[in-house]
Amino acid sequence: MHDLITILLEFLAQEIYPNEKFIIWAHNMHISKNTSAKRLSAYKSFVENLSQTIKEKSFVLGLYAKEGKMLDYTGKEYPIKKMNKKHLESLLDHSPYQNSFIQCNGNWAQKKWRAYEGGGMPTSFVPAQQYDGILFFKSVSPAYFFDVSETTERGKKPKG
């Protein structure tokens, strides 16, 4: 799957949008810029497989949350694990906003932090080595899928 995503992004960057930059966000494990620096070093993200030219045209965003629920790959709901003050989520929680964007270019981003990937898998990493920025959400809820055949053109369920 990663090879397909890499090929698609390379094609878009070279053929369709050669003069544009790309924002890349997905599950953090799939987009980390340097997975060998993380605990799951055997895993290689698709961003690591991109050409240097495409990497330079990309802005990689990590996604983190303080609390709430998420879905696993099977669609089963699970709660986000509670963090402590040594976690990246605790630092980001100091923002007065519900949702925040922060670039990974300050002193804080050069320090190794603990965090929960996908809200549940413990890891530790240096943010500046993995992302260009982070989107932080104080509270999240799962995305639920619906049957498209049950909707009208505007996405509303038909009456009756």
C-alpha positions in Angstrom: 0.0 0.0 0.0 2.8 2.4 0.9 4.4 1.9 -2.6 1.1 2.9 -4.2 0.7 6.0 -2.1 4.4 7.0 -2.8 3.9 6.4 -6.6 0.6 8.5 -6.5 2.1 11.4 -4.6 5.2 11.4 -6.9 3.0 11.4 -10.0 0.8 14.3 -8.6 3.9 16.3 -7.6 5.7 15.8 -10.9 2.9 15.7 -13.5 -0.2 17.4 -12.2 1.1 20.0 -9.7 4.8 20.4 -10.5 4.9 24.0 -9.0 2.9 23.3 -5.9 3.8 22.2 -2.3 1.9 19.3 -0.5 0.5 19.0 2.9 0.7 15.4 4.0 -1.4 14.1 6.9 -2.5 10.6 7.7 -2.0 8.2 10.6 1.4 9.3 12.2 3.0 5.9 11.6 2.4 6.3 7.8 3.9 9.7 7.4 6.7 10.1 10.0 9.8 11.5 8.3 12.3 9.3 10.2 10.7 6.1 11.6 14.1 4.6 12.4 14.5 7.3 15.1 11.3 6.0 16.8 10.7 2.8 18.7 9.1 1.0 15.7 12.3 1.3 13.7 11.6 -1.8 11.5 8.6 0.1 10.0 9.3 2.5 7.2 6.7 5.2 6.4 5.7 6.1 2.9 7.1 9.6 3.3 10.6 8.0 3.8 10.2 6.4 0.4 9.5 9.7 -1.4 12.3 11.3 -3.5 14.2 14.1 -1.9 12.6 16.6 -4.3 9.1 15.6 -3.2 10.1 15.6 0.5 11.3 19.2 0.1 8.0 20.2 -1.5 6.0 18.6 1.3 4.8 19.8 4.7 4.2 16.8 7.0 1.6 17.2 9.8 1.4 14.9 12.8 -2.0 14.5 14.5 -2.4 14.2 18.3 -5.3 14.4 20.7 -5.7 14.7 24.5 -8.9 12.8 25.0 -11.9 11.2 23.4 -12.4 8.0 21.3 -11.1 6.7 18.1 -11.6 3.7 15.8 -9.1 1.0 15.2 -8.5 -0.5 11.7 -11.4 -2.9 12.2 -13.9 -0.1 13.1 -13.9 -0.9 16.8 -14.1 2.1 19.1 -11.5 2.6 21.8 -10.6 5.5 24.3 -7.5 7.6 24.0 -5.1 6.7 26.8 -4.5 9.2 29.6 -1.3 11.1 29.3 1.0 12.4 32.0 3.1 15.6 32.1 6.0 14.0 30.3 3.8 13.4 27.2 3.8 15.7 24.1 0.0 15.8 24.5 0.4 17.4 27.9 2.6 20.2 26.5 0.2 20.9 23.7 -2.7 20.9 26.0 -1.5 24.2 27.5 -2.9 26.0 24.4 -6.1 28.0 25.3 -7.7 26.7 22.1 -9.7 23.5 21.5 -7.7 22.8 18.3 -4.1 24.0 17.6 -1.5 24.0 14.9 2.2 24.3 15.9 5.3 24.2 13.7 8.0 21.9 14.8 10.8 24.5 14.8 11.1 25.7 18.4 13.3 24.4 21.2 10.5 22.2 22.4 10.5 20.3 19.1 14.2 19.4 19.5 13.5 17.5 22.7 12.5 13.8 22.9 8.9 13.4 24.0 6.6 10.5 24.9 3.3 10.3 23.1 0.5 8.0 22.1 0.4 7.1 18.4 -3.3 6.8 17.4 -4.2 7.6 20.9 -3.1 4.3 22.3 0.4 3.1 21.2 3.2 4.4 23.4 6.2 5.9 21.6 8.9 8.5 22.1 10.4 10.8 19.5 11.9 14.2 18.7 9.0 16.1 16.9 11.3 18.1 14.5 12.7 14.8 13.2 9.3 13.5 12.3 7.0 16.4 11.3 7.1 19.9 10.0 4.0 20.7 12.2 1.4 19.2 14.5 -2.3 19.5 14.6 -3.5 19.0 18.2 -7.1 18.4 19.3 -8.2 18.5 22.9 -11.1 16.2 22.3 -11.9 13.9 19.4 -14.7 11.5 18.4 -14.7 8.7 15.9 -15.5 9.1 12.3 -18.5 7.0 11.4 -19.2 5.8 7.9 -22.6 5.6 6.3 -24.0 3.9 3.3 -23.8 6.4 0.4 -26.7 4.7 -1.4 -28.9 5.9 1.5 -28.2 9.6 0.8 -29.4 12.2 -1.6 -27.2 14.5 -3.7 -26.6 16.9 -0.8 -25.6 14.1 1.6 -28.9 14.1 3.6 -30.8 11.0 4.2 -34.1 10.9 2.2 -37.3 11.2 4.2 -39.4 8.1 4.7 
